């Protein structure tokens, strides 16, 4: 969607080093790694959680798509 960005090789190398350090620290303390989308189509979330507005954070129109964040993000 509009407003998102791509990261080049140099930026990704830095991000990977940072995330690796964070993940290593968290794992050391018993955490497990998961990966979920930052946002989803609003219609997908309303299907999962219903119309409860307390669980869904709407984002502004992103190039014609109605997007939302899950309650846990």
Secondary structure by P-SEA (a helix, b strand, c coil): cccbbbbcaaaaaaaaaaaaaaaaaaaaabbbbbbbbccccaaaaaaacccccccccccccccccbbbbcccc
